[in-house]
Amino acid sequence: MPHPPKVLISDALSDAAVQIFRDRGIAVDFRPELGRDKDALLDAIGDYDGLAIRSATKVTAKLLAQASRLKVIGRAGIGVDNVDVPAATAKGVIVMNTPFGNAITTAEHAIAMMFALARQIPQADASTQAGKWEKNRFMGVELTGKTLGVIGCGNIGAVVADRAIGLKLKVVAYDPFLTPERAFELGVEKVELDALLARADILTLHVPVTERTRNLLSAETLAKTKPGVRIINCARGGLVDEAALRALLESGHVAGAAFDVFATEPATENPLFGHPDVVCTPHLGAATAEAQANVALQVAEQMADYLVTGAIANAVNVPAISAEEAPRLKPFVALSEKLGSFLGQLTDAPIRGIRITYEGAVAGMNTRALTAAAVTGVLRPILADVNMVSAPAIARERGIVVEEVKREGGASDYESVVRIAVDAEDLVRDAAGTVFHDGKPRVIEIRGIGIDAVLSPHMLYVPNHDRPGFVGSFGTVLGEAGVNMATFALGRAEKGGDAIAFVAVDGPVSAEVLEAIAAIPQVKRVRPVRF
């Protein structure tokens, strides 16, 4: 007879969250001390089906190897940086988060930081409590009429924009996914990054850390900011080059900075510390009683639902799929996400729409999960925290039109075909794929050009001119660099016309090698793609 489910709570969660588990017939142990004692947690984890955490508990591959019964991890909050998600996926453990519970609280903290910077409140408080009464030292600035630049106008950024408009600031926003219609609805002016940097009196960041956004405010981009700008980061450490920012604070180009997050945390030292025009808080964006209660209750409900009924909500590593349809559907989920990811990695311009066409037998399946997977793939290169549950809502929020087309009457030479077209402001990018009998996703068409490519972790996408010598030159560049090719797929529209190469390699390719490939006369461009 199977044992009743049992959950360990290894970080501080509210009593109400604990009660949710008990009310659903789930045994629960509340041991928040284990979040900071990895050896004790390692000894205990084998007894539990569920693990509820905040940020203190580190779920490593080593811990997962000991978690013989574990089925689900619930993170009360949005970030799952403290969970080895690939290891959990390989172990068959579902990882859930609560992506929307902290939005209001984090947005309010950013607004509070804006006021603190404008009126030097922390510095004036320290001076006054020291008995100095330096009334003439602290000359602030009014916020009314100033321009606030919001980088990232998603769930949190939109709340910040709304509050700022209420405070009579003018708001300009940079977000590749923000449509003109959504910008109009929010009351913000959509601009490119350089224009935002040049115009913003105050700049606030609300994007995740991805390969594209890491050091988004680098020495180069910070130099483009308006003299006297004030910069706020309540999003994620690593978005700003802190040493470069310190230099601009020293020169007076940047008037002040307010940071709640840092490249290295806990931040016991940092280039920004000690500057008189910098305000720092210890990652308090989600630190309100309301937000902590909301995410704790939400994660408890989600975990309880899964353990009792099998329902999956806000999972970062699996879509919502029933047990009956899983074996047949899962290969097409993988295909849809990887096709979407491929197109998302090629798309730098703002996205207006995503169209997914299902042809043949796949059109009769549960395409809702497939569409969610496709949208997740398209959005994830920019929005690291997006998952198959949240992706459709995020697309709607940003005004991206998602369209499904089903054609059950056949799919050319294949039993089933999934086609995805990403309509961006510069052009439409499209690709198609199928699943062969081995269950592996294959790309069969890119930009209308037929191809047969197995998807691998590291690939190079190389649009080229169909001219003699390309293959030899390409192979020579990779060979001289010690880069090994796993598979090599070629396709062309017509003899002497447009062609593509989609090549699997054994690991990441350096920038120098990419430059050498781009210099081959027949090559139009080269893009590394990761799956």
N, C-alpha and C positions, 0 to 999 in steps of 0.2 A: 504494500500500500504506500503511495507516494506521501512524502512528508509535507506538512503545510509550509507555505513559503515563509521565509525569514529574512528580515532586512536589518542591515547594520547602518546606523547613522554615525559617521565618524567626524563630523564637523557640527558646529552649533546650528541647530534648527529649532524652530519654535515648538512649544508643547502641542499646539494645534496640529502641526504637521505630524507629530508622533501619533496623535490620536486618530488621524485619518487612516494610518496603517492598521491600528488596532480595530477601528470600526469596520474595516473590510476583512477582518479575520486573519490579518498578517501579523506574525510575531515580530517584534522590533526590539532591538537593543540600542539604546542611546548612549554612545561612548565617544563624546567629542574629543577626549584626550588622545584617541588613537590617530587623529589627523596629523599630529606632530610627533608621533612615535612610530616610525616606519617598521621597526622590528616587531613591535607588539601587534601592529596591524597585519603584518605578514603572517604571524602565528594565528590570528583570529579569522582571517578572511575565508578560509575553507568551509566555514559553517553557514555561509549566507548565500541566498539567492539574489539579493539586491543590495546595492551600496549607494547610500544617499550622501552627497558631499557638497561642500562649497569650494573654496579655493585652497584651503590649507592641505587637504589630503592630496597626495601625489599618486595617481594610479599608473604605475609603471608596468612594463612587460614582466618584470620579475614578480610583482604582486599578482598580476593576472595569471601567471603560471601556477600560483598557489590557490587560485580561486576556482576550485573544482566544481562548485555548485553555482557559481555566479551566472546570472542571466541578464541582469540589467544594472546599469550605473545611471544614477540621476544626479545631474549637476544643477544645483539651485543658483542660477545665473546664466549668462549667455556664453561666456568664454569656456572652452574645454581644453585650454592650454595645459592644464595639469592632468590630463588623461591621454594616455597613449592610444589614440583612437584606432590606428591600424592594427595594433596588437589586440585590442578589444574585438575588432571585427574578425580578425583571424581566429580568435577564440570563440566566436559566435555570441559575444556579449553586446547587447544593445546599449548605446550611449545616448541618453536624452539630456536636453538642456531646457532652459526656460527663456526663449529669446526675447520676449517682450516685457518681462516683469520689471526691469530696471529703467525703462525709457524715461519716464517722468522725472525720477530722482536724479538720474545722470544729467538730464537737460537742465534741471534746476541748479545743480552744482556748477555747471558751466556758466549760467547766468550769475550766480553768486560770485564766481571767480571774476567775471567781467566787472561787477561793481567793486570788488576788492581792489582790482587793478586801477580802475578809474579814479578811486578816491583814496588809494593807499591805506586802506583800513587796517591791515595787519601791522604795518609799520607805525601808523599813528597810534594804534592801541598799545604797542610795546613802549613807545616813547612816553605816552601819557601815564601809563601805569608805573613807569620809572620815575615819575615826578618831574618831567622836563618841560611840559607845556609848550611844545614847539609849534605854536599856532601858525607861524609864517613859513614853516618848512614844508608843510604838506599841501601843495597846490594841485588840486585834482582837475579832471576834465568832465564836462557834461556828456552824457550818452545820447541825449536827444539830438537828432539830426546827424549823428555819426553813421558811417557805413560799416555794417557788420558783414564780414565775408565768412560764409559757412562752407567748409569743405566736407562734403558728404551730407546729402539732404535726405537721408533715409528716415527710419523710425525716430531716432533721437534728434538728428539734425533738424527735422521738420518741427519738432516741439520747440527746439531752441529758436528757430526762425519765427514761430508763432509768438513766443514770449517777447522776442526782441521787437517785432512789429508793434506789439502792444506798448512797448516802452518808447515808441516813436523813433526807432532806428530804421535806416534803410537797409534792406538785406539783399546781398548778392550771393549767389550760390554756384559752386562748381560741383558737379556730380555727373559722370558719364551716363548714368542711368536715368537722370531726371529729364522727363519729357517737357516740352514747352507747355503742354496742357496742365501737367501737375505743378509746374512752377507758377503758372497763373493762378491755380487753385490755392496755392500756399501764400501767394502775394509776394513772391521773391522774383528777382531778376536772374535768369540763368546766364552765366558767363563762362568763358574759358578760364583756366587756371591763371594764366599770365595776367589777364584783365582783372581777376579778383585780387591778385597780389598787388597790383598797381593801385587799386582803388580802396582797399579795405583799411579803415582806421583801426578796426579790431578784427582779429582773425581767430576762428574757432574750428577745431578739427573734430569730425565725427565719422571716421572711417575705420575699418579693421586694418590690421597689419597683414599685408600680403606681399608677394614679390614685387608687385607694382607700386605699392604704397609705402614700403619701407624707405625711410629717409625721404619722404615726399617733400618735406621742407629741408632740403639740403643747403649747403653753402651757396650753391648756384641759384636755387629758387628763392632762398631767403634774401639774397641780394636784390631781387626784383620787387621786394615789398616796399610799400610806401614809407618814407621816412617818418618816424614817430609811431609806427604800428605797435599794437599790443597783441600778444599771441597767447591763446588759451588751448591747452590740450587736456581734455578729460576723457579721451578715447582710449588710446593704447600707447604704451611706450614704444619707441622705435620709429614713430612717424616723423620725428624731428631730429636733425643732427644737433645734439645738445651742445657740443663744443663750438660749432659754427654759430649757434644762437648766442652763446655766451660772448663770443667775439663781437657780435653786432650789438649786444647790450652794452659792452664796454665802450664801443665807438659812439654810442648814442643813437645809432640808426633805428634800433628797436627800443621803444620807450619802456616796455615792461613785458613780463611773461608770467603766466599763472599755470602751473602744471600739477595735475593730480596723478599722473602716470609717468613712468620713467623707463628708459631702455633696460636698466637692470633693477629688479625689485626682489626683496626689500632694498630700498635705496638708502644706504647708510652714508654714501658719498656720491656726489654728482657734480658735473661742471657748472650747473646752474646754482648750486647751493652757495649761500653767502652773498650773492649780489643784492644790493639794496632795492632793486626794482623787480625782484622776483618773489612770487608767492607760491609756496609749495604745500600740498596736502598729501597724506599717505594713502592714495588710492581710495578715496572716500566717495567716489561717484555713485555707488549703490548703497551707501551706508545711511539709510534711513529706516526707521522702524517699519514704515509702510512697505518699502521695497523688499526688505528682508522677509517680512511676513508673506508678501505676495508670492515671491519665488519659492519659498519653502512650502507653502500650501500647494502651489502648482506642481512642483516636482513630486510631492507626495501623492497627489491625485494621479499623475501620469504613471508613476511606478506601480501604484496599487492597481490601476486599470490593466496594466500589462500583466502583472503577476496573477490577477484573478481572472481576467477575460481574454488576455492576449492582444488587446488593443494597443496600438503603437502610436504615440503622439510626440512630435518634436524630437524625433530621433535624428542624430547627425550622421549615422552610418547605415541606416536601412530605410526603405520607403514603407508606407503603409500597405501591406500585402497580407491577404488571408492565408492560412495554412494550406488550404485546398489548391489555390492557384499558384503558390510560390514556385514549385519546381518548373513549371512551364514559363512563368512570367519573368523570373529573375534574370535569365540571360538577356532578355530584351530590356530590362531595367538597366543593366550594365551597358548595353549597346547605346541606349538613349542618352545616358549620362555622359558617356565618353564622346559620342558624336557632338553633343552640346558643348562639352568642355573644349573639344577641338576648335569649334567655331568661336566660342567665347575667348579662347586664347589668341585668336587671329583678329579679334574685334577691339579696336581702341576707341572708335567713335561712339557717341551715345546711341543706345538701342531703342528703336521704336516698337518693334514687334518681333515675335517668335512664332513661326508656323511649323507645326509638326504634322506630317502626313503619314498615315498608316495604310500600307497596301498589302492585300492578301490576308493570310490567316491572322496576322497580328492585329488587324482591324477589329476582330471579334473578341480580343482580350480586354482586360481591365486597363484601358489606356490612360486612365487618370494617374495611376502610378507611373506609367511611362512618361507622360507629359511632365509630371512633377520632376522626374529624374532628368529629363531633357532641359527644363528650365534651370534646375540646380546646376547642371553642367555649364550652361551658358553664363550664369551669374557668378559662379564661384571664383573665377580668376580675379574678380574685383572684390566680391563680398565673401570673405573667407568663412564667415559663420553661417552662411546660408545652408539649409538642408532641404530634404525632399518634402518636408511638411511646410516649412516656412516659405519656400521659393515662390509658389503661386501667389501668396499674399504679398510678398515683397514686390513681385512684378506688378500686381494691381496697384499697390501703393505708389509705385514710381511711374505709373501710366504706361507700362509696357503691355501691349496687346498680345495675348497668347491665344493662338488659334489652332484647333484640332481639325484635321480632315481625315475621313475614313473612306477607303476604297476597298471593299471586300472582294471585288470581282477579279482580282488577279494582281500580280506584281511582276510583270515581265518574266525573266528567267528564274525568279526566286519565289519560294513559297511565301515569304514575308519580307517586306522592306520598310524601314523607317527612314523618312526623309525629314531633315530639319533645315529651315531657312531662317537666318537671323537678319532682320531688316534694320540696319544701322543708318545713321544720317549720311554716311559717305557712300555705302553700297550695300547690296544684299549678298551675304555669304551663305552657301548651301553645301550640304553633303548628305550622302545616303549610306545606309549600312544594312547588314542582315546578320543573322545568326546561323551558322552552319550546324550540321548534325553533331559536331564535337562540342557545341555549346559556347564557342568562342565568338565574340563580336568581330565583324569584318567591315571595313570601309569599302564600298563598291563604286562610289561615285563622289567626285569633288568638283564643284563648279561645272557640272554637266559632263565632265570627263570621266570615262570608265576607268576603274582601277581595282585592284584586289590586294588590300593591305590588312595584315593582322595588326591589331593595336597592341603596343608594347609600352612599358613605363617611360622610356625616353625615345623620342622620335624627332626627325627633322622634316619639315614641310618646305619643299623647294619648287615654287613655280618657275618654269624656265622656257626658253625658246627651243623648239625641237630642231636642233642643229647637231651635226656630228661633233664628237669630242667631249660632250658634256659629261657622260658617264665616266670616261677615263679621267678627266680632270678632277671630277668630284671624288672619285675613289682615291686618286693620288693625294689630294689634300687631306682626306681622312687618314689614309695610310701613313703619311709622313708625320701626322700628329698623334699616331698611336691610337686612333679611334676605331674600334671594331664594329662592323656592320652586322646586325643580326638578320634583317630582311631588307629587301630593296624592291619597292613597287613603283612601276612607271605607268603613266597613261598620257595620251595626247588627244587633242581634239581632231587634228588632221595632220597629214604629213607636212612638216615644216612650219606648223602653227604653234599654238599654245600647248604646253606640256606641263606635267607635274611629276615630282618624285616625292614619295612618302617613305622614309627610311627609318628603320629601327636601329638604334645604336645601344651599346652596352652600358652607357652612363652619360652624365651631363657633358655637354660640349662647351668648351671655353669660348669667351668672346673673341679671342684671337682667331680661333678656327672658324667661327661664324663669319668673321670679316674676310677670311681667305676664301670661303665658299662664295660669299657675296661678290667677290672680285672676279669670279669665273665669268667670262664674257657671255655665256648663254644664260646665266642665272638672273632672274628678275629680282628675287629677294629670297631670304631664308629665315624661317622661324622655328625655334626649338619648341617642341610641344611635349608636355608631361601628362601622364595618366596615372 
